[in-house]
Amino acid sequence: MKPEPISQTERRDRLRLIRTEHIGPITWRELMAHFGSASDAIEGLPDLTGQGGKRKFIIPDASHAESELEEIVRLDAQLITLGEADYPLSLSQIDDAPPVLSVRGDITILSQAGIGMVGARNASANGQRLAETIARDLAESDIVIVSGLARGIDTAAHNGALAANGKTIAVMAGGVDVVYPPENEALLHRIAQTGAVVSEMPPRLKPLARHFPRRNRIVSGLSLGVVVVEAAQRSGSLITARMAGEQGRDVLAVPGSPLDPRAYGANRLIREGATLVRDAKDVLEVIRPMLRVPAAPPEPPFPGSAQPRLALEIDGPKSQQAVMECLSPEPVAVDEIVRRCQLTAPVVRTILLELELAGRLERHPGNRVAAL
């Protein structure tokens, strides 16, 4: 069953909520689960944060969100939000799925079978040629190539897909209208014409260093697996590979000479269990079983939203104290807190949300939390 269409007001308020400082993708999702809609979350956020919290939440005016939506339309793009029918199912299933995505190009490509390809920016000529060949051959087999438009391997992967008249997705660390690196302006235009350009950031935003890891989780989240072609000991490509593993995606790597520092990361991944890749056939062998399995029907994106106020039935300070006693600076699984506290999951989720909004708790991958 497809989700019901949302109103333009709700779309605007979903955008306002994620553009609020201190509200990230996981907190946004928890607020949506708690209140059932962004409009109700904005109205109820002051009461939920309570008194004495460390954080102050300044929700952007509706006019700011409307201006961003107008800018997206001006760019011939569209905004989709988590929970809408056009939002890609594979991406919605990661813990920190971006609540909003700006998309230039063909939005349906986001839901097609894709492979992420990442690697060194200062890639060797052989590495770039191999990445381009693998991407071209995968594209000829109707696999979408997902990458980040960076120099080196990313650029080669995009070009390989385009050479086969295939589909490719460029995931941007800044706004969908900000070309980075500048020399890829023509490439970005070609991708927008035949594939898709996506970003969770506002238009005109120039990418900062902290934006790239966030970009990387979208690359892996849109993909069945991620292929690493050349990666130094410390590189964003290894971050993408780690995120892919945490998301349950396959990690694949092309081996290289032990004498080349750019091969260190890929060789290490293979030693740790990544699938060794020589060509596109090796990639197809891994993902082919997944292509034959029909997609499972999507679960409700905001658990509990059918009864959004149920989680408010808390036995006051006693329940909160029980949850707090389960917390420490060491991350613990939320399911473990539910088990130990002998409270219902909705009650625990609400207490954790209140603590997080008060600046007394932080979330970690794998649905874990830790006290601050």
KOLTOR-482532 format. One record per residue (C-alpha): residue in one letter; x, y, z. Coordinates in Angstrom, 1 decimal, always signed. Layout:
# residues N
(r 'A'; (X; Y; Z))
...
***
This chain:
# residues 372
(r 'M'; (+0.0; +0.0; +0.0))
(r 'K'; (+1.4; +3.3; -1.1))
(r 'P'; (+1.6; +6.1; +1.5))
(r 'E'; (-1.1; +8.8; +1.3))
(r 'P'; (+0.1; +12.0; -0.4))
(r 'I'; (+1.0; +14.8; +2.1))
(r 'S'; (-0.2; +18.4; +1.9))
(r 'Q'; (+2.1; +21.2; +0.8))
(r 'T'; (+1.9; +22.5; +4.4))
(r 'E'; (+3.1; +19.2; +5.8))
(r 'R'; (+6.0; +19.1; +3.3))
(r 'R'; (+6.9; +22.6; +4.3))
(r 'D'; (+6.8; +21.8; +8.0))
(r 'R'; (+8.9; +18.6; +7.5))
(r 'L'; (+11.5; +20.8; +5.9))
(r 'R'; (+11.3; +23.3; +8.8))
(r 'L'; (+11.7; +20.5; +11.3))
(r 'I'; (+14.9; +19.1; +9.8))
(r 'R'; (+16.4; +22.6; +9.3))
(r 'T'; (+16.1; +23.2; +13.0))
(r 'E'; (+19.4; +23.2; +14.8))
(r 'H'; (+20.1; +20.2; +17.0))
(r 'I'; (+17.5; +18.1; +15.1))
(r 'G'; (+19.2; +15.5; +12.9))
(r 'P'; (+17.8; +12.7; +10.8))
(r 'I'; (+17.3; +10.2; +13.7))
(r 'T'; (+15.7; +12.8; +16.0))
(r 'W'; (+13.5; +14.0; +13.2))
(r 'R'; (+12.3; +10.5; +12.7))
(r 'E'; (+11.6; +10.0; +16.4))
(r 'L'; (+9.6; +13.3; +16.5))
(r 'M'; (+7.6; +12.1; +13.5))
(r 'A'; (+6.9; +8.8; +15.2))
(r 'H'; (+5.9; +10.5; +18.4))
(r 'F'; (+3.6; +13.2; +17.0))
(r 'G'; (+2.5; +11.7; +13.7))
(r 'S'; (+3.1; +14.8; +11.6))
(r 'A'; (+5.7; +17.6; +11.3))
(r 'S'; (+3.0; +20.2; +11.9))
(r 'D'; (+2.1; +18.6; +15.3))
(r 'A'; (+5.8; +18.1; +16.1))
(r 'I'; (+6.5; +21.8; +15.6))
(r 'E'; (+3.6; +22.7; +17.8))
(r 'G'; (+4.5; +20.2; +20.5))
(r 'L'; (+8.3; +20.6; +20.5))
(r 'P'; (+8.4; +23.3; +23.2))
(r 'D'; (+6.4; +21.2; +25.7))
(r 'L'; (+8.4; +18.0; +24.9))
(r 'T'; (+11.7; +19.7; +25.6))
(r 'G'; (+10.6; +20.7; +29.1))
(r 'Q'; (+12.4; +22.9; +31.5))
(r 'G'; (+16.1; +23.1; +32.2))
(r 'G'; (+17.3; +21.6; +29.0))
(r 'K'; (+20.8; +22.4; +27.6))
(r 'R'; (+19.5; +23.1; +24.1))
(r 'K'; (+17.3; +25.8; +22.7))
(r 'F'; (+15.4; +25.0; +19.5))
(r 'I'; (+14.7; +27.8; +17.1))
(r 'I'; (+12.4; +26.5; +14.4))
(r 'P'; (+12.8; +28.4; +11.1))
(r 'D'; (+9.9; +30.5; +10.0))
(r 'A'; (+7.5; +29.1; +7.4))
(r 'S'; (+8.7; +31.8; +5.0))
(r 'H'; (+12.3; +30.4; +5.1))
(r 'A'; (+11.1; +26.9; +4.2))
(r 'E'; (+8.8; +28.3; +1.5))
(r 'S'; (+11.7; +30.2; +0.0))
(r 'E'; (+13.8; +27.0; -0.1))
(r 'L'; (+10.9; +25.1; -1.8))
(r 'E'; (+10.6; +27.9; -4.4))
(r 'E'; (+14.4; +27.8; -5.1))
(r 'I'; (+14.1; +24.0; -5.6))
(r 'V'; (+11.4; +24.5; -8.1))
(r 'R'; (+13.4; +27.3; -9.9))
(r 'L'; (+16.2; +24.7; -10.3))
(r 'D'; (+13.8; +22.4; -12.0))
(r 'A'; (+14.2; +20.0; -9.1))
(r 'Q'; (+11.7; +18.5; -6.6))
(r 'L'; (+11.7; +17.8; -2.9))
(r 'I'; (+10.7; +14.4; -1.5))
(r 'T'; (+10.4; +13.6; +2.2))
(r 'L'; (+10.8; +10.4; +4.1))
(r 'G'; (+7.5; +8.6; +4.1))
(r 'E'; (+6.4; +9.7; +0.7))
(r 'A'; (+5.7; +7.2; -2.1))
(r 'D'; (+8.6; +8.5; -4.3))
(r 'Y'; (+11.2; +8.2; -1.5))
(r 'P'; (+13.5; +5.3; -2.3))
(r 'L'; (+12.7; +2.2; -0.2))
(r 'S'; (+16.4; +1.2; +0.2))
(r 'L'; (+17.4; +4.5; +1.6))
(r 'S'; (+14.4; +4.7; +3.9))
(r 'Q'; (+15.5; +1.6; +5.7))
(r 'I'; (+18.8; +3.0; +7.1))
(r 'D'; (+18.6; +4.4; +10.7))
(r 'D'; (+19.6; +7.9; +9.7))
(r 'A'; (+17.8; +8.2; +6.4))
(r 'P'; (+17.8; +11.8; +5.2))
(r 'P'; (+14.3; +13.3; +6.0))
(r 'V'; (+14.3; +15.4; +2.8))
(r 'L'; (+16.0; +15.0; -0.6))
(r 'S'; (+16.2; +17.5; -3.3))
(r 'V'; (+16.3; +15.7; -6.7))
(r 'R'; (+17.2; +17.0; -10.1))
(r 'G'; (+16.5; +14.7; -13.0))
(r 'D'; (+14.5; +11.4; -13.0))
(r 'I'; (+13.3; +10.7; -9.5))
(r 'T'; (+12.3; +7.1; -10.4))
(r 'I'; (+16.0; +6.2; -10.9))
(r 'L'; (+16.4; +6.4; -7.1))
(r 'S'; (+14.3; +3.3; -6.6))
(r 'Q'; (+16.1; +1.2; -9.2))
(r 'A'; (+18.8; -1.4; -8.5))
(r 'G'; (+22.1; +0.5; -7.9))
(r 'I'; (+25.8; -0.1; -7.1))
(r 'G'; (+27.9; +2.5; -5.3))
(r 'M'; (+31.3; +3.1; -6.7))
(r 'V'; (+33.9; +5.1; -4.7))
(r 'G'; (+37.6; +5.5; -4.5))
(r 'A'; (+40.7; +7.7; -4.5))
(r 'R'; (+40.5; +11.3; -5.7))
(r 'N'; (+44.1; +11.0; -6.9))
(r 'A'; (+43.4; +7.7; -8.5))
(r 'S'; (+45.9; +6.1; -10.9))
(r 'A'; (+45.2; +5.9; -14.6))
(r 'N'; (+44.7; +2.2; -14.4))
(r 'G'; (+42.3; +2.6; -11.4))
(r 'Q'; (+40.3; +5.1; -13.3))
(r 'R'; (+40.2; +3.0; -16.4))
(r 'L'; (+39.1; -0.1; -14.5))
(r 'A'; (+36.4; +1.9; -12.6))
(r 'E'; (+35.1; +3.3; -15.9))
(r 'T'; (+35.0; -0.2; -17.4))
(r 'I'; (+33.2; -1.8; -14.5))
(r 'A'; (+30.7; +1.0; -14.4))
(r 'R'; (+30.0; +0.8; -18.1))
(r 'D'; (+29.5; -2.9; -18.0))
(r 'L'; (+27.2; -2.7; -15.0))
(r 'A'; (+25.2; +0.1; -16.7))
(r 'E'; (+24.8; -2.2; -19.8))
(r 'S'; (+23.2; -4.7; -17.4))
(r 'D'; (+20.7; -2.0; -16.3))
(r 'I'; (+22.4; -1.4; -12.9))
(r 'V'; (+22.4; +2.3; -11.8))
(r 'I'; (+25.8; +3.6; -10.8))
(r 'V'; (+25.8; +5.7; -7.6))
(r 'S'; (+28.7; +7.9; -6.7))
(r 'G'; (+29.7; +11.3; -5.3))
(r 'L'; (+31.0; +13.3; -8.3))
(r 'A'; (+34.4; +13.6; -6.7))
(r 'R'; (+37.6; +13.7; -8.7))
(r 'G'; (+39.2; +10.4; -9.7))
(r 'I'; (+37.2; +7.2; -9.2))
(r 'D'; (+33.8; +8.9; -8.8))
(r 'T'; (+34.2; +10.8; -12.0))
(r 'A'; (+35.4; +7.7; -13.9))
(r 'A'; (+32.4; +5.7; -12.6))
(r 'H'; (+29.9; +8.4; -13.7))
(r 'N'; (+31.5; +8.6; -17.1))
(r 'G'; (+31.5; +4.8; -17.5))
(r 'A'; (+27.7; +4.7; -17.0))
(r 'L'; (+27.1; +7.6; -19.3))
(r 'A'; (+29.3; +6.0; -22.0))
(r 'A'; (+26.9; +3.0; -22.0))
(r 'N'; (+23.9; +5.3; -22.2))
(r 'G'; (+23.1; +4.0; -18.7))
(r 'K'; (+21.8; +5.7; -15.6))
(r 'T'; (+23.9; +7.2; -12.8))
(r 'I'; (+23.2; +9.1; -9.6))
(r 'A'; (+25.4; +11.9; -8.3))
(r 'V'; (+25.0; +12.4; -4.6))
(r 'M'; (+26.1; +15.9; -3.6))
(r 'A'; (+27.7; +17.0; -0.3))
(r 'G'; (+26.4; +20.6; -0.9))
(r 'G'; (+23.3; +21.8; -2.7))
(r 'V'; (+22.1; +20.2; -5.9))
(r 'D'; (+23.1; +23.4; -7.7))
(r 'V'; (+26.6; +23.6; -6.3))
(r 'V'; (+29.2; +22.0; -8.6))
(r 'Y'; (+32.0; +20.4; -6.7))
(r 'P'; (+34.7; +20.0; -7.9))
(r 'P'; (+34.2; +22.9; -10.4))
(r 'E'; (+35.7; +21.0; -13.3))
(r 'N'; (+32.8; +18.6; -13.2))
(r 'E'; (+30.2; +21.2; -14.2))
(r 'A'; (+29.6; +19.6; -17.6))
(r 'L'; (+29.4; +16.1; -16.1))
(r 'L'; (+26.9; +17.2; -13.5))
(r 'H'; (+24.7; +18.7; -16.2))
(r 'R'; (+24.8; +15.5; -18.2))
(r 'I'; (+23.8; +13.5; -15.1))
(r 'A'; (+20.9; +15.8; -14.4))
(r 'Q'; (+19.7; +15.4; -18.0))
(r 'T'; (+19.8; +11.5; -18.1))
(r 'G'; (+20.1; +10.4; -14.5))
(r 'A'; (+19.6; +12.1; -11.1))
(r 'V'; (+21.4; +14.6; -8.8))
(r 'V'; (+20.4; +14.4; -5.2))
(r 'S'; (+21.2; +16.1; -1.9))
(r 'E'; (+19.8; +16.5; +1.5))
(r 'M'; (+21.3; +20.0; +1.8))
(r 'P'; (+19.6; +23.3; +0.9))
(r 'P'; (+20.3; +24.8; -2.5))
(r 'R'; (+23.3; +27.1; -2.8))
(r 'L'; (+25.0; +25.5; +0.2))
(r 'K'; (+28.7; +25.0; -0.5))
(r 'P'; (+30.0; +21.7; +0.9))
(r 'L'; (+32.1; +21.6; +4.1))
(r 'A'; (+34.3; +18.8; +5.3))
(r 'R'; (+31.7; +17.5; +7.8))
(r 'H'; (+29.1; +17.2; +4.9))
(r 'F'; (+31.0; +14.5; +3.0))
(r 'P'; (+30.5; +11.6; +5.5))
(r 'R'; (+26.8; +12.4; +5.5))
(r 'R'; (+26.9; +12.3; +1.7))
(r 'N'; (+28.6; +8.9; +1.8))
(r 'R'; (+25.8; +7.3; +3.8))
(r 'I'; (+23.4; +8.2; +1.0))
(r 'V'; (+25.6; +6.7; -1.6))
(r 'S'; (+25.6; +3.4; +0.2))
(r 'G'; (+22.0; +3.7; +1.3))
(r 'L'; (+20.9; +4.0; -2.4))
(r 'S'; (+22.9; +0.9; -3.3))
(r 'L'; (+22.8; -2.9; -3.1))
(r 'G'; (+26.5; -2.8; -2.5))
(r 'V'; (+29.6; -0.6; -2.7))
(r 'V'; (+32.6; -1.2; -4.8))
(r 'V'; (+35.9; +0.4; -3.6))
(r 'V'; (+38.5; +1.1; -6.3))
(r 'E'; (+41.7; +2.4; -4.7))
(r 'A'; (+41.6; +4.0; -1.3))
(r 'A'; (+44.4; +5.2; +1.0))
(r 'Q'; (+44.7; +4.3; +4.6))
(r 'R'; (+42.6; +7.3; +5.6))
(r 'S'; (+40.0; +8.1; +3.1))
(r 'G'; (+36.3; +8.9; +2.7))
(r 'S'; (+36.0; +5.7; +0.6))
(r 'L'; (+36.7; +3.6; +3.7))
(r 'I'; (+34.0; +5.6; +5.6))
(r 'T'; (+31.6; +4.7; +2.8))
(r 'A'; (+32.5; +1.1; +3.0))
(r 'R'; (+32.1; +1.1; +6.8))
(r 'M'; (+28.7; +2.7; +6.5))
(r 'A'; (+27.7; +0.2; +3.8))
(r 'G'; (+28.5; -2.7; +6.2))
(r 'E'; (+26.5; -1.0; +9.0))
(r 'Q'; (+23.6; -0.7; +6.6))
(r 'G'; (+23.7; -4.4; +5.7))
(r 'R'; (+25.0; -3.7; +2.2))
(r 'D'; (+27.6; -5.8; +0.4))
(r 'V'; (+31.2; -4.4; +0.4))
(r 'L'; (+33.3; -5.2; -2.6))
(r 'A'; (+36.8; -4.1; -3.4))
(r 'V'; (+39.3; -4.1; -6.3))
(r 'P'; (+42.8; -5.3; -5.2))
(r 'G'; (+45.9; -3.4; -6.0))
(r 'S'; (+49.6; -3.5; -5.6))
(r 'P'; (+50.9; -3.6; -2.0))
(r 'L'; (+53.5; -1.1; -3.2))
(r 'D'; (+50.8; +1.6; -4.0))
(r 'P'; (+49.5; +3.5; -1.0))
(r 'R'; (+46.3; +4.0; -2.9))
(r 'A'; (+45.6; +0.3; -2.8))
(r 'Y'; (+46.0; +0.0; +1.0))
(r 'G'; (+42.3; +0.5; +1.8))
(r 'A'; (+40.9; -1.8; -0.8))
(r 'N'; (+43.4; -4.5; +0.1))
(r 'R'; (+42.5; -4.2; +3.8))
(r 'L'; (+38.8; -4.5; +3.0))
(r 'I'; (+39.4; -7.7; +1.1))
(r 'R'; (+41.5; -9.1; +4.0))
(r 'E'; (+38.7; -8.3; +6.4))
(r 'G'; (+36.1; -10.1; +4.2))
(r 'A'; (+35.0; -7.8; +1.4))
(r 'T'; (+34.3; -9.5; -1.9))
(r 'L'; (+37.3; -9.3; -4.3))
(r 'V'; (+36.3; -7.7; -7.6))
(r 'R'; (+38.1; -8.1; -10.9))
(r 'D'; (+35.3; -7.0; -13.3))
(r 'A'; (+31.6; -6.3; -13.5))
(r 'K'; (+30.8; -10.1; -13.6))
(r 'D'; (+32.1; -10.4; -10.1))
(r 'V'; (+29.8; -7.6; -9.0))
(r 'L'; (+26.8; -9.1; -10.8))
(r 'E'; (+27.4; -12.5; -9.2))
(r 'V'; (+27.0; -10.9; -5.8))
(r 'I'; (+23.9; -8.8; -6.4))
(r 'R'; (+22.1; -11.1; -8.9))
(r 'P'; (+20.2; -13.0; -6.1))
(r 'M'; (+19.0; -9.7; -4.7))
(r 'L'; (+17.6; -8.7; -8.1))
(r 'R'; (+15.5; -11.8; -8.2))
(r 'V'; (+13.9; -11.3; -4.8))
(r 'P'; (+10.8; -9.1; -4.9))
(r 'A'; (+11.0; -6.0; -2.7))
(r 'A'; (+9.3; -6.4; +0.7))
(r 'P'; (+6.3; -4.1; +1.2))
(r 'P'; (+7.5; -0.9; +3.0))
(r 'E'; (+6.9; -0.7; +6.8))
(r 'P'; (+5.4; +2.5; +8.1))
(r 'P'; (+8.2; +5.0; +8.2))
(r 'F'; (+7.2; +6.5; +11.6))
(r 'P'; (+6.4; +3.6; +14.0))
(r 'G'; (+3.6; +4.5; +16.3))
(r 'S'; (+2.3; +7.4; +14.3))
(r 'A'; (-1.1; +5.7; +14.2))
(r 'Q'; (-1.4; +6.4; +17.9))
(r 'P'; (+1.1; +9.3; +18.3))
(r 'R'; (+0.0; +10.3; +21.8))
(r 'L'; (+0.2; +6.8; +23.3))
(r 'A'; (+3.9; +7.3; +24.3))
(r 'L'; (+3.0; +10.2; +26.5))
(r 'E'; (+1.4; +7.9; +29.1))
(r 'I'; (+4.5; +7.8; +31.4))
(r 'D'; (+4.6; +7.2; +35.1))
(r 'G'; (+6.3; +10.5; +35.7))
(r 'P'; (+9.7; +10.8; +37.2))
(r 'K'; (+9.8; +7.1; +38.3))
(r 'S'; (+9.9; +5.9; +34.7))
(r 'Q'; (+12.4; +8.5; +33.6))
(r 'Q'; (+14.7; +7.5; +36.5))
(r 'A'; (+14.5; +3.9; +35.5))
(r 'V'; (+15.6; +4.7; +32.0))
(r 'M'; (+18.4; +7.1; +33.1))
(r 'E'; (+19.8; +4.3; +35.4))
(r 'C'; (+20.3; +2.2; +32.3))
(r 'L'; (+22.3; +4.9; +30.5))
(r 'S'; (+26.0; +5.5; +30.7))
(r 'P'; (+28.7; +7.1; +28.5))
(r 'E'; (+29.0; +3.7; +26.8))
(r 'P'; (+26.4; +3.2; +24.1))
(r 'V'; (+23.6; +0.7; +24.9))
(r 'A'; (+20.9; -0.7; +22.6))
(r 'V'; (+17.5; +0.8; +23.0))
(r 'D'; (+16.0; -2.7; +23.0))
(r 'E'; (+18.2; -3.5; +26.0))
(r 'I'; (+16.8; -0.5; +27.8))
(r 'V'; (+13.3; -1.6; +27.1))
(r 'R'; (+14.0; -5.1; +28.5))
(r 'R'; (+15.8; -3.9; +31.6))
(r 'C'; (+13.3; -1.1; +32.5))
(r 'Q'; (+10.3; -3.3; +31.9))
(r 'L'; (+8.6; -0.4; +30.3))
(r 'T'; (+6.8; -0.3; +27.0))
(r 'A'; (+8.8; +0.6; +23.9))
(r 'P'; (+6.7; +3.8; +23.3))
(r 'V'; (+7.3; +5.0; +26.8))
(r 'V'; (+11.1; +4.4; +26.6))
(r 'R'; (+11.3; +6.0; +23.1))
(r 'T'; (+9.5; +9.1; +24.5))
(r 'I'; (+11.8; +9.4; +27.5))
(r 'L'; (+14.9; +9.0; +25.3))
(r 'L'; (+13.6; +11.6; +23.0))
(r 'E'; (+13.0; +14.1; +25.8))
(r 'L'; (+16.5; +13.4; +27.2))
(r 'E'; (+18.0; +13.9; +23.7))
(r 'L'; (+16.2; +17.2; +23.1))
(r 'A'; (+17.4; +18.4; +26.5))
(r 'G'; (+21.0; +17.7; +25.5))
(r 'R'; (+21.5; +14.9; +27.9))
(r 'L'; (+21.7; +12.0; +25.5))
(r 'E'; (+23.3; +11.2; +22.1))
(r 'R'; (+22.5; +8.6; +19.5))
(r 'H'; (+24.9; +6.1; +18.0))
(r 'P'; (+24.7; +3.7; +15.0))
(r 'G'; (+22.7; +0.5; +15.5))
(r 'N'; (+19.9; +2.1; +17.5))
(r 'R'; (+22.1; +2.7; +20.5))
(r 'V'; (+22.2; +5.7; +22.9))
(r 'A'; (+24.6; +7.0; +25.4))
(r 'A'; (+24.4; +9.6; +28.2))
(r 'L'; (+26.2; +12.9; +27.9))
***
